[in-house]
Amino acid sequence: PATNGMTPLAWRVRAEYVDMPGLRLTVSQAARLLSLPPNVAHDVLEELRHAAVLTRSSDGMYSLRR
């Protein structure tokens, strides 16, 4: 994965997914779990998707890329 240059928040969220490899979250679920505003949750999940850490399913669930 292209994790170089990720923000500190992205590293924190990545750690949550690594600690719970089966974790699948929507943006709103991630916002609640991580105590973030929905727009910030969306941005960090997309940052991780573009870094090839996460994948997004057709139903909007973000999960660890395998």
OpenMM code with the backbone's topology and positions (N, CA, C; nanometers):
from openmm import Vec3, app, unit

residues = "PRO ALA THR ASN GLY MET THR PRO LEU ALA TRP ARG VAL ARG ALA GLU TYR VAL ASP MET PRO GLY LEU ARG LEU THR VAL SER GLN ALA ALA ARG LEU LEU SER LEU PRO PRO ASN VAL ALA HIS ASP VAL LEU GLU GLU LEU ARG HIS ALA ALA VAL LEU THR ARG SER SER ASP GLY MET TYR SER LEU ARG ARG".split()
positions = [
    Vec3(0.0818, -0.1213, 0.0000),
    Vec3(0.0000, 0.0000, 0.0000),
    Vec3(0.0853, 0.1265, 0.0000),
    Vec3(0.0323, 0.2304, -0.0589),
    Vec3(0.1030, 0.3582, -0.0667),
    Vec3(0.0735, 0.4420, 0.0565),
    Vec3(0.1304, 0.4024, 0.1705),
    Vec3(0.0994, 0.4683, 0.2971),
    Vec3(0.1906, 0.5865, 0.3263),
    Vec3(0.2903, 0.6103, 0.2432),
    Vec3(0.3780, 0.7262, 0.2649),
    Vec3(0.2964, 0.8539, 0.2521),
    Vec3(0.3194, 0.9470, 0.3421),
    Vec3(0.2522, 1.0754, 0.3334),
    Vec3(0.1103, 1.0780, 0.3871),
    Vec3(0.0657, 0.9700, 0.4514),
    Vec3(-0.0692, 0.9704, 0.5087),
    Vec3(-0.0739, 1.0628, 0.6300),
    Vec3(-0.1905, 1.1225, 0.6525),
    Vec3(-0.2088, 1.2102, 0.7672),
    Vec3(-0.2095, 1.1291, 0.8968),
    Vec3(-0.1809, 1.1937, 1.0105),
    Vec3(-0.1886, 1.1235, 1.1388),
    Vec3(-0.3268, 1.0612, 1.1630),
    Vec3(-0.4323, 1.1293, 1.1230),
    Vec3(-0.5663, 1.0733, 1.1402),
    Vec3(-0.5825, 0.9468, 1.0561),
    Vec3(-0.5296, 0.9471, 0.9353),
    Vec3(-0.5379, 0.8277, 0.8507),
    Vec3(-0.4639, 0.7105, 0.9156),
    Vec3(-0.3498, 0.7368, 0.9752),
    Vec3(-0.2765, 0.6300, 1.0451),
    Vec3(-0.3599, 0.5752, 1.1609),
    Vec3(-0.4275, 0.6642, 1.2331),
    Vec3(-0.5127, 0.6213, 1.3454),
    Vec3(-0.6257, 0.5320, 1.2955),
    Vec3(-0.6922, 0.5738, 1.1891),
    Vec3(-0.8037, 0.4945, 1.1350),
    Vec3(-0.7520, 0.3635, 1.0772),
    Vec3(-0.6390, 0.3672, 1.0112),
    Vec3(-0.5776, 0.2444, 0.9590),
    Vec3(-0.5537, 0.1450, 1.0723),
    Vec3(-0.5042, 0.1946, 1.1848),
    Vec3(-0.4784, 0.1073, 1.3002),
    Vec3(-0.6068, 0.0399, 1.3484),
    Vec3(-0.7183, 0.1118, 1.3450),
    Vec3(-0.8470, 0.0518, 1.3853),
    Vec3(-0.8817, -0.0646, 1.2928),
    Vec3(-0.8644, -0.0450, 1.1644),
    Vec3(-0.8949, -0.1511, 1.0686),
    Vec3(-0.7990, -0.2686, 1.0821),
    Vec3(-0.6716, -0.2422, 1.1079),
    Vec3(-0.5738, -0.3496, 1.1241),
    Vec3(-0.6034, -0.4286, 1.2512),
    Vec3(-0.6434, -0.3590, 1.3589),
    Vec3(-0.6765, -0.4269, 1.4846),
    Vec3(-0.8023, -0.5130, 1.4728),
    Vec3(-0.8933, -0.4732, 1.3831),
    Vec3(-1.0192, -0.5467, 1.3622),
    Vec3(-1.0343, -0.5744, 1.2125),
    Vec3(-0.9619, -0.6757, 1.1600),
    Vec3(-0.9560, -0.6969, 1.0156),
    Vec3(-1.0915, -0.7197, 0.9479),
    Vec3(-1.1914, -0.7647, 1.0188),
    Vec3(-1.3227, -0.7866, 0.9593),
    Vec3(-1.4118, -0.6629, 0.9614),
    Vec3(-1.3579, -0.5511, 1.0071),
    Vec3(-1.4359, -0.4287, 1.0210),
    Vec3(-1.4837, -0.3789, 0.8854),
    Vec3(-1.6144, -0.3522, 0.8767),
    Vec3(-1.6754, -0.2952, 0.7559),
    Vec3(-1.7654, -0.1819, 0.8023),
    Vec3(-1.7373, -0.0610, 0.7564),
    Vec3(-1.8108, 0.0561, 0.8030),
    Vec3(-1.8533, 0.1460, 0.6879),
    Vec3(-1.9707, 0.2066, 0.7044),
    Vec3(-2.0114, 0.3158, 0.6162),
    Vec3(-1.9471, 0.4431, 0.6704),
    Vec3(-1.9588, 0.5500, 0.5949),
    Vec3(-1.9056, 0.6790, 0.6415),
    Vec3(-1.9717, 0.7189, 0.7733),
    Vec3(-2.1037, 0.7069, 0.7816),
    Vec3(-2.1719, 0.7489, 0.9050),
    Vec3(-2.1334, 0.6607, 1.0231),
    Vec3(-2.1155, 0.5315, 1.0011),
    Vec3(-2.0723, 0.4429, 1.1100),
    Vec3(-1.9311, 0.4783, 1.1552),
    Vec3(-1.8438, 0.5045, 1.0598),
    Vec3(-1.7063, 0.5424, 1.0935),
    Vec3(-1.7047, 0.6739, 1.1705),
    Vec3(-1.7884, 0.7683, 1.1295),
    Vec3(-1.7953, 0.8971, 1.1992),
    Vec3(-1.8337, 0.8763, 1.3454),
    Vec3(-1.9334, 0.7928, 1.3692),
    Vec3(-1.9751, 0.7663, 1.5082),
    Vec3(-1.8673, 0.6929, 1.5863),
    Vec3(-1.8108, 0.5874, 1.5280),
    Vec3(-1.7091, 0.5071, 1.5963),
    Vec3(-1.5868, 0.5906, 1.6327),
    Vec3(-1.5469, 0.6783, 1.5420),
    Vec3(-1.4238, 0.7540, 1.5597),
    Vec3(-1.4457, 0.8937, 1.6160),
    Vec3(-1.5718, 0.9284, 1.6457),
    Vec3(-1.6072, 1.0607, 1.6978),
    Vec3(-1.5577, 1.1722, 1.6050),
    Vec3(-1.5917, 1.1577, 1.4778),
    Vec3(-1.5527, 1.2552, 1.3767),
    Vec3(-1.6767, 1.3104, 1.3074),
    Vec3(-1.6701, 1.4322, 1.2576),
    Vec3(-1.7785, 1.4813, 1.1721),
    Vec3(-1.7839, 1.3941, 1.0462),
    Vec3(-1.9020, 1.3702, 0.9912),
    Vec3(-1.9135, 1.2838, 0.8727),
    Vec3(-1.8239, 1.3246, 0.7559),
    Vec3(-1.8083, 1.4543, 0.7313),
    Vec3(-1.7236, 1.4952, 0.6188),
    Vec3(-1.5771, 1.4591, 0.6425),
    Vec3(-1.5319, 1.4655, 0.7665),
    Vec3(-1.3940, 1.4282, 0.7996),
    Vec3(-1.3778, 1.2768, 0.7872),
    Vec3(-1.4770, 1.2015, 0.8354),
    Vec3(-1.4730, 1.0557, 0.8223),
    Vec3(-1.4654, 1.0165, 0.6747),
    Vec3(-1.5468, 1.0802, 0.5932),
    Vec3(-1.5448, 1.0513, 0.4489),
    Vec3(-1.4062, 1.0787, 0.3907),
    Vec3(-1.3506, 1.1933, 0.4229),
    Vec3(-1.2200, 1.2307, 0.3672),
    Vec3(-1.1106, 1.1327, 0.4081),
    Vec3(-1.1105, 1.0902, 0.5332),
    Vec3(-1.0037, 0.9997, 0.5785),
    Vec3(-1.0247, 0.8596, 0.5211),
    Vec3(-1.1486, 0.8141, 0.5089),
    Vec3(-1.1730, 0.6836, 0.4474),
    Vec3(-1.1309, 0.6852, 0.3006),
    Vec3(-1.1583, 0.7945, 0.2325),
    Vec3(-1.1160, 0.8068, 0.0928),
    Vec3(-0.9642, 0.8169, 0.0820),
    Vec3(-0.9012, 0.8853, 0.1761),
    Vec3(-0.7547, 0.8914, 0.1775),
    Vec3(-0.6970, 0.7504, 0.1874),
    Vec3(-0.7554, 0.6687, 0.2746),
    Vec3(-0.7087, 0.5314, 0.2917),
    Vec3(-0.7418, 0.4450, 0.1699),
    Vec3(-0.8521, 0.4723, 0.1055),
    Vec3(-0.8864, 0.3985, -0.0166),
    Vec3(-0.7870, 0.4317, -0.1275),
    Vec3(-0.7553, 0.5586, -0.1425),
    Vec3(-0.6601, 0.5992, -0.2462),
    Vec3(-0.5185, 0.5508, -0.2148),
    Vec3(-0.4881, 0.5278, -0.0880),
    Vec3(-0.3582, 0.4737, -0.0480),
    Vec3(-0.3560, 0.3209, -0.0564),
    Vec3(-0.4661, 0.2620, -0.1056),
    Vec3(-0.4786, 0.1159, -0.1220),
    Vec3(-0.4770, 0.0412, 0.0111),
    Vec3(-0.5194, 0.1086, 0.1179),
    Vec3(-0.5323, 0.0441, 0.2489),
    Vec3(-0.6731, -0.0143, 0.2623),
    Vec3(-0.7724, 0.0641, 0.2189),
    Vec3(-0.9119, 0.0220, 0.2269),
    Vec3(-0.9698, 0.0036, 0.0874),
    Vec3(-1.0794, -0.0690, 0.0837),
    Vec3(-1.1583, -0.0817, -0.0369),
    Vec3(-1.3016, -0.0423, -0.0023),
    Vec3(-1.3765, 0.0048, -0.1010),
    Vec3(-1.5163, 0.0428, -0.0792),
    Vec3(-1.6040, -0.0456, -0.1664),
    Vec3(-1.7008, -0.1096, -0.1028),
    Vec3(-1.7916, -0.1964, -0.1771),
    Vec3(-1.9003, -0.1130, -0.2442),
    Vec3(-1.9774, -0.1775, -0.3291),
    Vec3(-2.0838, -0.1075, -0.4012),
    Vec3(-2.1918, -0.0546, -0.3077),
    Vec3(-2.2019, -0.1116, -0.1882),
    Vec3(-2.3006, -0.0619, -0.0905),
    Vec3(-2.2414, 0.0415, 0.0053),
    Vec3(-2.1207, 0.0915, -0.0261),
    Vec3(-2.0622, 0.2009, 0.0524),
    Vec3(-1.9889, 0.1586, 0.1789),
    Vec3(-1.9591, 0.0308, 0.1924),
    Vec3(-1.8878, -0.0181, 0.3105),
    Vec3(-1.7378, -0.0163, 0.2828),
    Vec3(-1.6633, 0.0402, 0.3772),
    Vec3(-1.5179, 0.0440, 0.3680),
    Vec3(-1.4612, -0.0694, 0.4521),
    Vec3(-1.3678, -0.1436, 0.3934),
    Vec3(-1.3037, -0.2546, 0.4650),
    Vec3(-1.1569, -0.2605, 0.4243),
    Vec3(-1.0807, -0.3340, 0.5041),
    Vec3(-0.9382, -0.3486, 0.4800),
    Vec3(-0.9164, -0.4216, 0.3478),
    Vec3(-0.8298, -0.3677, 0.2660),
    Vec3(-0.7953, -0.4340, 0.1393),
    Vec3(-0.7173, -0.5606, 0.1717),
    Vec3(-0.7529, -0.6679, 0.1081),
    Vec3(-0.6851, -0.7976, 0.1339),
    Vec3(-0.5916, -0.8330, 0.0221),
] * unit.nanometer
topology = app.Topology()
chain = topology.addChain("A")
for resn in residues:
    res = topology.addResidue(resn, chain)
    for name in ("N", "CA", "C"):
        topology.addAtom(name, app.Element.getBySymbol(name[0]), res)
